[in-house]
């Protein structure tokens, strides 16, 4: 009976959380007159809302832009985050704890505080309306460094010492020995970074004005609030569905590793 009630509560909670997304998906396929109905099924499903989105905005180009920017940011965060995390966890040098403290301090600084100075830098460098303005500011993540450091602290020192005896340098140890056994934290950092970069709207709205370079969240936001949707709720929901589906697919595929990392990489001092 305990298991029954536990699974019943989990099922009800799961349905509660997933229902809004299912309704959004269903409403994007319904005629405009039926969207107000909370039921998920309709006898008049069609793709008119998605056709309107494709015709009014370059959603395909925006999808490619978001994939390119998010992939570049994720790859650089994994590369630099793992290097810094390895240095802070395994290398002995003066000021290591101070550097780690400064990195932790940057995590409590709101992005809005650095927004204007960052934009001024983009203007000075001539990076406005370029991919560089979207990629470079997100290439290093303090949160990724923290996760990598805490996970690397759990790796036995004997493994690293054995690699040094065999003549491996630090880069070889990190990328050929530590990375293969750190798959959970690598995937976790990758998912979080990809989702954060994909969903970013404020920064692209500031530095990108060329529609050809706009990311998908930016373009969908302009489509929804800028008047291009022409008050058609179905088209707005269709654009939001296209924006959410890639993230849902990525997380669904890697969720096992994500949960494993959250369970094994405890934050110890």
C-alpha positions in Angstrom: 0.0 0.0 0.0 2.9 2.4 0.7 4.2 1.8 -2.8 0.8 2.3 -4.3 0.3 5.6 -2.6 3.8 6.7 -3.4 3.4 5.9 -7.1 0.0 7.5 -7.2 1.4 10.7 -5.8 4.3 10.6 -8.3 1.9 10.0 -11.2 -0.4 12.9 -10.2 2.6 15.2 -9.7 4.0 14.1 -13.1 0.8 14.7 -14.9 0.4 18.1 -13.2 3.8 19.2 -14.5 3.6 17.8 -18.0 0.0 18.8 -18.7 0.8 22.5 -19.6 3.3 21.3 -22.2 0.9 18.8 -23.6 -1.8 21.4 -23.8 0.6 23.8 -25.6 1.4 21.1 -28.1 -2.3 20.2 -28.6 -3.4 23.9 -28.8 -0.8 24.6 -31.5 -2.5 22.0 -33.7 -6.1 23.1 -33.0 -8.1 25.7 -34.9 -8.1 29.1 -33.4 -11.7 28.8 -32.1 -10.9 25.6 -30.1 -7.7 26.8 -28.3 -9.7 28.0 -25.2 -10.8 24.4 -24.6 -8.7 22.7 -21.9 -9.2 19.3 -23.5 -6.1 17.8 -25.2 -8.0 16.1 -28.1 -9.6 17.7 -31.1 -11.2 16.3 -34.2 -9.8 19.2 -36.3 -6.0 19.0 -35.8 -4.0 20.8 -38.5 -0.7 22.4 -39.2 -2.0 25.9 -40.1 -0.3 27.5 -37.1 3.1 26.0 -37.9 2.7 27.1 -41.5 2.0 30.6 -40.4 5.1 30.6 -38.3 7.3 29.4 -41.1 5.9 31.9 -43.6 6.2 35.0 -41.3 9.6 34.5 -39.7 12.8 32.6 -40.8 12.4 30.0 -38.0 14.7 27.5 -39.8 17.6 29.9 -39.9 17.0 30.9 -36.3 17.1 27.2 -35.4 20.5 26.8 -37.0 21.8 29.9 -35.3 20.7 28.7 -31.9 22.2 25.2 -32.5 25.5 26.7 -33.6 25.8 29.2 -30.8 24.7 26.8 -28.1 27.0 24.1 -29.4 30.0 26.5 -29.5 29.2 27.8 -26.0 28.7 24.3 -24.6 32.0 22.9 -26.1 34.0 25.9 -24.8 32.5 25.7 -21.3 33.3 21.9 -21.1 36.9 22.5 -22.3 37.8 25.5 -20.2 35.6 24.5 -17.2 37.3 21.1 -17.0 40.8 22.6 -17.2 40.2 25.1 -14.5 38.3 22.6 -12.4 41.3 20.1 -12.7 43.8 22.8 -11.8 41.8 23.9 -8.7 41.3 20.3 -7.5 44.6 18.6 -8.3 47.4 21.1 -8.8 49.1 22.8 -5.9 50.0 26.5 -6.4 49.9 29.7 -4.4 46.5 31.4 -4.3 44.5 28.4 -5.4 41.9 28.8 -2.7 41.7 32.6 -3.3 41.1 32.0 -7.0 38.3 29.5 -6.2 36.8 32.0 -3.8 36.7 34.7 -6.4 35.1 32.3 -8.9 32.4 31.5 -6.3 31.9 35.2 -5.6 31.2 35.8 -9.3 28.3 33.4 -9.1 26.3 35.8 -6.8 26.7 38.8 -9.1 23.5 39.3 -11.1 24.0 39.3 -14.9 22.1 42.7 -15.1 25.0 44.4 -13.3 27.6 43.4 -15.9 25.2 43.8 -18.8 26.1 47.4 -19.7 29.9 47.0 -19.4 29.7 43.8 -21.5 27.7 45.6 -24.2 30.3 48.5 -24.2 33.0 45.9 -24.7 31.1 44.3 -27.6 30.8 47.7 -29.3 34.5 48.5 -28.7 35.5 45.2 -30.2 33.1 45.6 -33.2 31.3 42.4 -32.3 27.8 43.7 -32.4 25.7 41.8 -34.9 28.2 38.9 -35.0 28.3 35.4 -33.6 31.2 36.4 -31.5 29.0 38.6 -29.3 26.8 35.6 -28.6 29.6 33.0 -28.0 32.5 34.7 -26.3 30.8 36.1 -23.2 29.6 32.6 -22.3 32.7 30.6 -23.0 33.6 30.2 -19.3 31.1 29.3 -16.6 31.8 29.6 -12.8 29.1 27.0 -12.1 30.7 24.5 -14.6 34.1 25.1 -12.8 32.5 24.4 -9.5 30.9 21.1 -10.7 34.1 19.9 -12.3 36.2 20.7 -9.3 33.9 18.9 -6.9 33.7 15.9 -9.1 37.4 15.7 -9.7 38.0 15.8 -5.9 36.4 12.3 -5.7 38.8 10.7 -8.2 41.5 8.7 -6.4 44.9 10.5 -6.3 46.6 7.1 -6.9 45.2 7.0 -10.5 46.7 10.4 -11.3 50.0 9.5 -9.7 50.2 6.3 -11.7 49.6 8.3 -14.9 52.4 10.7 -14.0 54.7 7.8 -13.5 53.9 6.6 -17.0 54.9 10.0 -18.3 51.5 11.6 -18.8 51.3 15.4 -18.6 48.3 17.2 -17.1 46.4 17.6 -20.4 46.8 13.9 -21.1 45.7 13.0 -17.6 42.6 15.3 -17.9 41.4 14.4 -21.4 42.4 10.8 -21.7 42.1 9.5 -18.2 39.8 11.7 -16.1 37.3 12.7 -18.9 36.3 9.1 -19.7 35.4 8.3 -16.1 33.7 11.7 -15.6 30.9 11.2 -18.1 28.1 12.1 -15.7 29.5 15.5 -14.8 30.4 16.2 -18.4 26.9 15.5 -19.6 25.4 17.4 -16.7 27.5 20.5 -17.4 26.7 20.1 -21.1 23.0 19.9 -20.6 22.8 22.9 -18.2 25.1 25.0 -20.4 23.2 24.1 -23.6 19.8 24.9 -22.0 21.1 28.2 -20.6 22.5 29.3 -23.9 19.5 28.1 -25.9 17.0 29.9 -23.6 18.9 33.2 -23.4 16.8 36.1 -24.7 17.9 39.3 -23.1 21.5 39.3 -24.3 20.7 38.4 -28.0 18.1 41.2 -28.0 20.8 43.7 -27.0 23.6 42.7 -29.3 21.8 41.2 -32.4 19.6 43.3 -34.7 20.2 41.5 -37.9 17.3 39.0 -38.4 19.6 36.7 -40.3 21.7 36.2 -37.1 18.9 36.1 -34.5 18.6 33.1 -32.3 15.4 31.1 -32.0 14.3 32.4 -28.6 15.0 36.0 -29.7 13.1 35.6 -32.9 10.1 33.8 -31.2 10.0 36.6 -28.6 9.9 39.3 -31.2 7.3 37.3 -33.1 5.1 36.9 -30.0 5.3 40.5 -28.6 6.3 42.5 -31.7 3.0 42.1 -33.6 4.0 39.6 -36.2 1.8 36.9 -34.7 -1.2 39.2 -35.4 -2.9 38.2 -32.2 -3.1 34.6 -33.4 -2.6 32.5 -30.3 -2.2 29.3 -32.3 0.8 30.7 -34.1 2.4 31.9 -30.9 1.9 28.5 -29.3 3.4 26.8 -32.4 6.5 29.0 -32.2 6.8 28.3 -28.5 6.5 24.5 -29.1 9.2 24.6 -31.8 11.4 26.5 -29.3 10.8 23.9 -26.5 11.0 20.6 -28.4 14.8 20.5 -28.9 15.5 21.1 -25.2 13.0 18.4 -24.2 14.6 15.9 -26.6 18.1 16.6 -25.3 17.1 16.3 -21.7 15.1 13.2 -22.3 18.0 11.5 -24.0 20.6 12.4 -21.3 18.5 12.5 -18.1 19.9 9.3 -16.7 23.4 10.7 -16.7 22.1 14.1 -15.4 20.5 12.4 -12.4 23.5 10.2 -11.8 25.8 13.2 -11.6 23.5 15.1 -9.2 23.6 12.0 -7.0 27.3 11.3 -7.0 29.0 14.8 -7.2 28.3 16.0 -3.7 29.6 19.5 -3.0 32.3 19.0 -0.4 34.7 21.7 0.9 
